[in-house]
Amino acid sequence: MKILHVCHEPLPSPHTNAEQTVMTAAALAANGAQLDLLCPVPSDRQPSGWERIAAFYGIREAAGRGLRLIELPGPRWYRGSALRPWLDITAARFGRDEGYDFHLVRDPLAVVAALSAGRRAVFDSYRYDLHSDLRYLPWRTYCYRHGLLAGFITHSAMARQALLDAGVATERTLVAHNGIDPRLLEPRLSKADARRQLGLPQDRSTVVYTGRVGRDKGTDGILLLARELPEVEFLIVGHIPGSHPASHLSHRTSALGLANLRLIPRVPPSSLAPYLYAADCLIIPPLTAPLHEHKRTVLPTKVYLYMGAGRPILAPRTPDVAEVLQDGHNALLVPPDNIRAATEELRRLLADDTLQKELAANAVIESRNYTWARRAQRIIEFLLGRV
């Protein structure tokens, strides 16, 4: 099977969508697909090369297993998202010449470009708003019944249900949850060793969040928890220095006078594990805005990383998260948008060693069901059924 996988981000990239694309591509190639990963190169930078990209994501051994990297220099006028239409059209033309079995794409415009070029496309997306928002009605009208749109891959059952509600046939859809590469969690560290390595205090309860920051990710909710629990150390790992979300977070931290909150710049996926192991609790902001208001965070990938790290998880009881995390079994789920309730539950969790160990142990066991390799196997089986 020959697949063209399109990534809109120059690689390596600090953004989660690029990480998801790279990890899926590497896993597909490792599971027998012949895959070309196509991405842009900004006009002010040289191509990265696969070795540098693989080292950033911690997947060096995936090189040469049926995966070819194609880095296309962007036009001189490239600025940010302006590159996307050019890349989508270029990828569609490139795919037509190379004769791929499938174009695996994540962007609505990329679907249109591939179909318009006569290429068989598969849409891999976490989004659920595309299938009900009136703004996307022309897109749905063109794509849904197009004979060359082979299927839809969603990252959650919630997103798949949105497709079914929009009239897409069940056999054209697949739920393929994201996952982890367990090797990124090696070597495993004790809490004391991880804190020693990072220069963190040994005698304070520590709560850790990793990933992108901003209002659309709900990180303001963590600041409110830190204000209510001054005796607890909070770490937010993932801001991009100089970005607007980072500036907003820093300003809010100062305005609230939070001496118990540390802001750590984003680190490569291959270097993230010590921060996870240093935690008494790993947290997903207990707010609904990322899911319902901004519609850009649906079952975040960090859920699987948290599970594999073997630390207790506190998360909001939202329909997407509840697909994987069960309250009192492998996580502690709290009523969303209720900081007082989240504070009480977090305080209870930090004071109960037995509960922490039970939740963490169950999460580790179930994390084995959510790996990039398992996702790739499901996708390949689905694509073979759609030929």
N, C-alpha and C positions, 0 to 999 in steps of 0.2 A: 504494500500500500504506500503510495507516494502522496505526501501531504505538504502543503504550503501553509505555514503558520505565520501570521502577520502580527508584529508588535509595533505600536505607535511610538514607543519611547526609545530614544538612543540608549544603548546598553553599555555598561551596567547603569541601572537607574535606582534611585532611592524609593521609588513608588511601588506599592504593593501589586498593582495591576501588571507591571512589568515582571515582578518576581513570579507571579502566578503563571504568566505566559512562558517564561524561561523554564520553570520547574515542570510544567506540563509538557513542554516540547522535549526536554531531556528525558522525561519518563516515557513518552511515546516512542522515542528513538530507542531507548533501552529495552522496550517491549516489542521490538521488531518492525516498527514503522520506519520508512525512509522519509525523513522530515527535513525540510529546509525552513530555517527560521529567518525571516526577513525583517530587518529593522532599519531605521534611518541613522545617518551620521550627521550631526549638526555641522554647519559650514565652518565653525571655528574649532573643530576637533578632528583628529585623525581616527580612523577605524580602531576599535578596541581589540578585536580579535577574540576568538573563542576562549583562549586560555585565561585571559584577564577576566572575562565575563564569568566563566565557570568558577574561578577562584573567589570572586566576589560573592557568588551564591553558594559556594561550598560544594560544587559538583564536578570537580576536576576530572574524575574518572569517566564522566559521561561523554567526554570528547571522543570523537571517532566511532561512536556506536550508531551510525546511521543518521547522525545529525550534521547538517551543513549550515554554517552561518553566512548569511548574505547581508552585508551592510552597504546600503545605498547612500552615497553623498547627497544631502539635501540641496535644493536650489539656494542661491545666495540670499534670496529674500526670505528664507525660512525664519520665522519667529514663533516659537511655541506651537499652539494648535493649528497654525496656518499650514503646517506641513501635512496634516492628516489627509485632506482631499488629494493632494499630490501623491502621497504614499499609497492611498487606496487605489487610485487609478493606475499607478505604476505597477503595483502588485498584481492587479487584475490582468494587465497586459503581459506581465512577466509570466504569470501562471498559464495564460493562453498559449504562449510560445513553448513552455516547458511540459505541458500536458499532465498536470497533477490530477490525482483522483479526487482530492478535496482541497478546498480552501477553508482552513479553520480560522475564523475571524471573531473578533470581540466587539466590533464597532458597527452600528447600524449602516453608516455610509459604506463601509467596506463590504457589507453584504450586497448592497445595491450595485457597487462597482463590479464585484465578482459575477453576479447574475447577469448584468448587462454585457459582460464580456463573454458570456456563454460558458461560465465555469460553475461546476457543482460546489455549493457552499454549505458550510455548517456553522451556525451561529452559537458561540459559546459565551454565555453572559450571566452575570449575577442579577441583572436588573429585572424588576417586575413592573415598573411603571410604563415601559414601552408598549405593553400589551393592553393598556386601558386609556392612556393619555391621548386626548383628541389631537394634540400636536403631531402625534406619530401615525395618525390615521392614513395619510397617503403612503407612508412607508409600509404599514401593515397590508394595505390593499395591494401594493405591488409585490411584496415578498411572500406573504403567507401562502398564496396559491401558486406560486411560481414552481414549475416542475423541477428546476435545478436546485431549489433550496431543500437539501436532503434531510435536514433536521435541526433541532434545537437542543443544546446542552445547557442545563442550568446548574447553578451551584447550590441550590436549595429546593426543597419541595414546595416552599412558598412561591418561588419564582415559577416553578413548573405549573402550579395551580393557576397562576395568572395566564399562562399560555392556554391551558385547557379551557378556562373561562372565556378566552377570546376566540375559541372555536378551533384551535389546533388539535389535530388527531393525536391520541395518546401515543401511538406507535412512532410518531415523529419527534417525540421528546425523550430526554434522558436526564435524570438527576445524577450528577457526578460531583459529589462533594469535593471540595479542595482537601488538602492534606498537609503532611509534613514529610520530610526526609529524616528519619530517625538519626542518621549519621550527623546531622547538624547539632544534635544534642549531646554529642560526645566531645570530650570526656565528661562524664557526669561528675558534678561537684557537690560536696556537702554545702549546706547553707553557710557554715563558718568559713570554708575555703573560698567560696564565691565572694563573700563580703570582704575577706582579706585581700583577694585579688583586685577588687574594685575600690578598696578604700572606704568601705561603708561600716558604720558602727555595728558591733556585734550584739549590743544589749538593748536594741530598740526593735519593736515590731516594724516590719517593712512591707509596704504594699507597692507593687510594680505594675505599671502599664507600659506596653510596648506598641509602637506603630505610629501611624500618621496622626498629627495633632490638628486641632481646629474645631470650630463650632459644629461642622458637619460630622465630626467624629465624637462629639460629646465630651471632650476633655475638660470643659468648664465644670462638668459634674464632679470630676475628681478633685478640682480645687475646692469645691464646696464641702466635700468629704474631709479634705485635709484641714479645713477651717474648724470642722466639728470635732476632729480627733487630733489635737495638737501633740499628743504624746506618741503618735505614730509617724514614722518616716514614710513619705510618699516619693516615688520615682516615676517620672514620665520620660520614657526613652523613645525618641523618634522625631524631634523637631528638626527642621532644616534651617540652619542659621541664616538670618537675613530675610527669611520669608515673612509674609504678612501673618500667617497663623502663629509663627514663633514669636513675633513681636507682640501680638495680642496676648499670647499666653504669659509672656514675661511681664507685660504691663499688669495683667489681672493678678498675677502672683504677688507683685509688689503692692498693688492696691489693697489686697486682702491681708497683707502683712504675714505671709506664710513662710515662717522660718523652717518648717518641717517638710518642704517640698523642693525637690531637686529636678531641674530640667536638663536632660542629657541629650546631646545631638544624636541624630540617627546614626546607627552603626550598621555595617553590612550584615546580612543574614548569617554569614559564617562566624560572626563575632558576638551574636546576641545571647547565646546560652548562659553565660555567667550572670547576666542580669535576671534571668528567669530563676536560676538556682539560688540567688540571694534573697528571694522573696519569701515572706510568710504567707502572702496571698497575692494572686495575680487577678487583675481587675479589668472588666469591660465596663465602660461608663454606664451607670444605671439610668439612662435616658432613652426616650423614644424618638427624639428629633433625628438622629442619624438614619433611622429606618423610615419613619413616616413623613418627616418634613423635608429632609434633604434627599432621601431615596437613593443614597449612594453607599450605604453600609448595610448589606444584607448577609447575615451569617458570616461575620468577619473571619478571615483566614487565621487570625491569631488564636481563635478558639482551639484549633487543633494543636498548635504549638504549645499553648498553655497546658492542654491535656497531657501531652507527651512529656512535659517538664516535671511532672510529679509534684506539683504544688497546688493547694486548694484554689478554687476559682470562685470569684463573686461576679455575677452578671445579672442583667435585667431579665425579667420574665417576659420576653417578647417572642412572637411566634416563630421567628427564624432561629433564634438561639435555642429555643426549646426543642428543636428538631434533634439536637445533639446533646445538650446538657439537660440533665434531670435534677430537679431540686432535691437536695438531701441525699443524692446518690453519687453523682460525679461532680457536683458543683452546688453552690448556694445561690439560688435565684431570688431576686428581690423585686418588689413592685416597682416598675419604672416610674421615673419622675417624682419619686418620694424620697428625698434626701434623708429625712429623719428616719424612715424605715431602713434605708440602706446603711445608715450610720449604726443603728442598733444591731443589725445583722452582722456587719463587719466587726463590730466590737465583740459580739458573741463568738464569732468564728476565731478571732485572734486569741481569745481566752480559752479555747477548747482544743487542746492538742489531739485528743482522740478523734474529734470531728475532722480536724485538718488531715490527719493521716488516712482516715477512711475515704474522704472525698478524693484525695490525691491518688490513692491506690486504685480506686475504681476508674478514675480518669486515665491513668497510665494504661490500664488493661484495654480500655475501649479505644484509646488513641491508635491502637494497632489496626483498627478498621479504617482509619483515615490516613492514607499515605498517598503520595504522588504516584507511586507505582500502581496501587490499586485503582486510582482514578484513571490512569492511562489504560489499564486492562479493560475497564468498563467502556471507555470511549472507543477503543479499537473494536470491541465486540459490537457496539452500536453502529459504528461506521460500516463494518462488514455486512451488517443486516440491512443497511440503507443503500448498498450498491445496487 
